[in-house]
Amino acid sequence: MAEKVVIIGSGPAAWSAAIYAARAELQPLVFEGAITEENRLSGTLPLGQLALTTEVENYAGFPAGDLQHFLASALSPDRLQYLNLLEEKHAVTGPELMELMRQQAFNFGTRIFTDDVVEVDLKRRPFVVHSREGHKIESQTVIVATGARANYLGLPSEEEYKNRGVSACAVCDGALPRFRNKPLIVIGGGDSAVEEATYLTKYTSKVHMVHRRDRLRASKIMQERALGNTKIQMEWNHELAEVLGNDKEGVTGVRLNCTAKEGCKTAERELPASGVFLAIGHTPNTAFLKGQIALTDKGYIKWTTLFRTATSVDGVFAAGDVADDYYRQAITSAGTGCMAALDAERWLSAKGIH
């Protein structure tokens, strides 16, 4: 018998969709992904991008405070082993928030497969979902909530200091105490890089914007915004060669290499900084769809109906960052997860599937 709804993903969009679908008695099945080295390297481990972050200060309903006892009472013992409840912190962490969402979905009856979806057949009905471990699941509807992974340069030092000063989201992390009133680095030259750098100037007196060319790729209005901001210092014709730091402080600076044949005083130089923000784009996790769903020119799933999560395939819905290249926040992802579940429920009802 075909499932009513299969949800692919395990970030805030997926778990919110699961919570709403479960409460609507749709008995959702979630493929949360597998814990593999391949997924670690590609940034697609279970629990989404929030599993790779530290403190989350901007998710509504989780003000700063000691959550240790609440977490211990809310989560099952087998899931507590993944959390560091002894570490001193000021707010809920990304992994904790995701574990709470996962547990909430489970409490309402969501079934969870810790397995990767490698292929879907959306040309037949019911749809067929194929997993790496050999599951072959038929479903009347599918909610794709696989997210988008931030692009990194691939430097060993970059990997070493992730969550200790290296970030790919200024809006998520820029207000953290470790970055306030300290010099920061933004890598990139497009609109996103300018937005990140401009946002960070709220919290620091100096943002070094590192770009490998002698002019920005950003739109003209964004270029004017960056070049006219006295807190942003352009580091033209340079690229990040190494993130510098230590175990106690995390990131303490960067080493830059000159990319120009002429114009640089030295081939390499160092800058002090407490944070490095990568703004070189995101890659939506849509490869497994194999072209069966319409995408935007940036590769994100296209919503085909205004203010709805419907896609180009009737009965398939998309939620979270896999369909959002603009906001990319946990709370907006959770909101579209709710929307996708409601859209799926109403679609099933219209088809007479109960």
N, C-alpha and C positions, 0 to 999 in steps of 0.2 A: 504494500500500500504506500502511495506516495506521501511524503511529508507535506505539511501545509506551507512551512517556510523554513528555508535554510539560510543562515546568516554566515557570511564568510568574512572573518576578521576578528580582532579582539581588543580594539581600542575603545574609547568612550562612545563612538558611534555604534559599534557592534553591540556592546553591553547594554546601552540604552534601548536599542532596537529589541534586544532579547528580553529585557524587563517588560517593555510594553507588549510585546508579542505574547509572552508567557502569561501576563495578567489578562490578556484577551483570550486565553485558553487555546492558543494556536500551537502549543507544544513545540516551540522552536528548537532547532538543532544548530549549534554553533560550531564551526570549524575555526579553532583559535590559532592554528599554526603549531609547528613543532619546535622543540628546543634543540636546534642543530647548529653546528659550526657555520654551515652555509648561511643560515638565517641570521646568525650573530654578525657575520661579516657584511651582510647586505642590509642590516638594520631592520629586519622583518621578524624579529622574535615575537612570541606571544605577548599580549598586553599593549602592543602598539608603541608609538614614539614616547609616550609618557613613562614607559618602563625604563627609558634611557635618561630620564631627567631626575633632578633632586627635588628640592622644595617647590611646591605649587602654591603660590600665594593668591592667584586670581580666579580660582574656581569657587563659585558661589556656594556658601554653606559650609566652608571649611576655613574658618578664621584661624589665626595662629593659636597654638595651644598644645598641651600634652595629650596626644591621642593614644598613648600606649595602652591604657586599660580598655579603651573602647575597641581598639584593633584586636586585642587579645580576646575580647568577648564576642566580637562580630565575625571573625574569620575562623575557619576550621583549623585545627592544629597542624594538619599536613601542609597548609598554605602559609602558615606563620614562619616556616623555616626559610622562606625566600626573603623575609624582611629583617632589617636590623632595628629592633625595637629599643635597643640600648643607646643608640646614637642620639646625641643632643641635637635638636632641630627646632625651627621656629614655626613650621607649618607642615601640613600633610605632604608627603613625597609622592612623586609620580607613581612608583610601584604600589604604594599603599592605596592610593586612590583607585588604581586599576583593580587591585585585589578586592576592594570593597564593592566596586561595580560588578565584578565577576561573581562574587558571593551573593549579591542581591539578585542577580539573574538566576543563579543556581537555586536560591531559596524559593523562587517562584516556579521551579520545575524545568528550567532550561537544561537541555542535554548538551554536553560539551565533548567534542572530539579534539584531542591534542594532536592534530594532524594537519598537513598542508593540502590545500586544494591545488591540484596541478592542471586540471582541465575541467571545463564545463561544456555541456552540449545544450545550447539555447535554441537550436533549430527544431527541436522536437518537444512535445509536451506529453507528460510532465517533463520539466528540465532534468538533466542528469548531471550530477556532480561527482567527479572522480578525485580520489585522494591519493597521496603518495603511498599510504599503507594498504591500498587496494579497496577502500570503501567505494561503493557505487550506489549513490543515493538519488532517488527520484524526488522531485519537489514541485509543487504547484507554483510557488514563488521563490525568488532568490533575492536576498539583500546583500549587495556588495559593499563592504565597509573595510576594505583592505588598506586604506590610508595612502600616504605618500611619504617616502623616505627622503630626508635631507641629503643633499649631495655634499660629500667631503672630498678633500684632496687626496686622501689616502696616505698621509704621512704617519709614520709610527708614533711620533710625538703628539700628533693630533689625537690619535686613538688613546694614547696614554692619559691625556688630560681631559677627555670628555667628562662632563659633569664636575670637573674641578677647575673650570675656567674656560673651557672650550664649549661653545654652544652653537646651535643653528637657529635660534629663535630669540631675538632681542625682546620681543613683547612678552615672551614666557619668562625669561630669566633676567632681563636687564635691571629690574628693580631690586634684585637680591643684594644683601649687605656687602657681599664680597666685591661687587662691581661699583658701588657708590663712591663718587668723588675720587676715582682712580682712573688713570689713562686706559683706554680700551682700543682694540683693533677690530676693524670690520674688513673682511676680505670680499671683494667683488666690485663690479662697476655698472651694474644694471639698476633698474628701478627698485628692486628689492633691497639692494645694498644701500641705496640712498635712504630708503625708508627706515632700515635698521639703524643706520648711523644717526639719522635725525632723531629717532626715538631715544637712542642712548644719550643724546646730549641733555636730556632732562635730568640725568642722574650723575653726569660727570662733566668735568671742565674741558676734556680733550678726547676726541675720537680720531684716531688715525685711520683713514680710509685707504686701503692698499689695493692698487689696481696695476695690472701688468702692462697696461698701455699708457699713452700720454693724454688720453681723453676718455670720458665715460661713455658707456653704451646706453645709459639711461635716456629717457625722453628729455626733451629740452627743458621742460618745466622742472623736472626732477634734478637735472644738472644745475640749474640756477639755484635750486633750493640747497644743494650740497655746497656749491662754490660760494654761496652768499652767507653760509653759516660760519661764524667766527670760531665755533667750537669744533668744527671739522677741519682737519688738516689732511690734505691730499698727499699721498705717497705714490707719485707717478712712477711708472716703469719699474715696479718692484713686485715680487711674488713671495709668498710665504715659503720659507725653506725649512723652518723648524720652530716648534713651540717650546719655549724655555720654561722651566719650573722646577719644583722640588716637592717631596712628599708632604711637607708641612703646610706650605702655602698654596700649593697647586700652581697655576700659571703665574709666572713673574715677568714674562716678556716674550719677544719673538725675534727670530733672526730672519732678515729679508735678503733676498738676492736681487741684484739689478738685472733687468731684462733688456736694457737698451745697450747698443754698442757704444754710444756716447751719451754724456749728460749726467752720469752718476759719478760722485766723488770716489766711491769705493765699490768693489764688486759685491760686497755684503756689508750689512750693518745690523745692529741690534737696537731694539726699542723696548723700554720697560712698559709693562701692561699687566693688568690683573685679569683681563678677559680677552678672548679671541672669538669673534662671531663670524661664522661662515655664512655668506649670503650669495651662494653660487647656484641657487635653484633647488628644486625638489623633483623627484621622479615618482609619479603615481604608480602604485603596484597593480598594474592591469595586464601584465604579460600573459597570465593564464587564461584571459578571455579570448585571446587569439583573434582579435578583430571582429568579434560578434556583436559588439556594442559600439555605438557611435561615440567618438571621443572629440574633445575640443582640439584646437590647433596646438595646445600645450600638452596634449596627451591625457587630460583628465576626462572622466566619464561625463557626458553631456546630459544635463537634465532637460528633458524635452517639453515639460509643462511648467509654466511659471508658478513659483511657490509650491511645487510638488517635487517629489524625489523620483518620479518616473523616468525611465531611460528609453532608448529607442526600441527596446524589446519589451513588448507588453508582458507584465508580470514580473519584470526585473526592476529592482529599485537600487539606488545608490545613496550612500550616506557617508558623511565625514570628509576627510581630506582627499579621498580618491576622486571626489567631485567638486572640491573647493580649493582653488589656487589663490584665494584672496584673503580669507580670514585665518584659516588654519589654527584655530584655537580649540582646546579641549571642550569648552562649554558650547561652542557652535557645532562641533562634531556631535556632541551628545544630543543637541537639539534636533539635528537632521536625522539622527538615529531614531528618535521618537517619531519624527515625521514619516520615516520610511516604514516603521512598523504599522502606523495608522494607515498609511497608503496601502500596504500589503493586506491589512485586515479588510479594508473597504473593497479592495479589488477582489478578494476571495468571496466576500459577501455578495458582490454584484454578479459573480459567476455561480452563486448558489453552492459554494463549497464551505461547509461548516465543520 
